[in-house]
Amino acid sequence: VTANLRSWINYMNQRICFRNTSEIMYIAKLLRDDLKELCPTVVEYMVPDCILKGRCSQKTMTCGEKWNEENLDNKFKSLRRINK
């Protein structure tokens, strides 16, 4: 998959939110980890809309959880990445 940086940021804003399924969030986390290594200066923008904009874009369907990187890491701590 290829995309420009703005597209990756937009993807993260929508998919790294706790409202998504665990599978989607896990893929977003793996992508975010890789992008964090490649371009660490923009990783602060690769967060859910609620953090970036200060409000949830889902309106009444908000997850109600406080997002942070530690919570995201803890959610997937038991899964390990298989490198080829």
C-alpha positions, 0 to 999 in steps of 0.5 A: 500500500502506498499513500502520501503523508497527508493520507496516512495522517487522515487514516490514523485520525479515523482508524486509531480511535477506540471506536474501531474494531480491534483488527482495524486498530491493530493494523493502524497501530502497526502502521503508526509504529512504522511511520513513527520510525520514518517520520517522527516529527509528524507522529503527533498528528497521527492520533484520533480526531478527538485528540487532534480536534479536541472533540469526537467527530462521531458525535453521540457515538463517541467511545467515551475513553481517553485515548493515549499511546500507552492505552493503545500499546496495552490493548495489543500487548499480548499480540506480537508482531511477526517479522519476516 
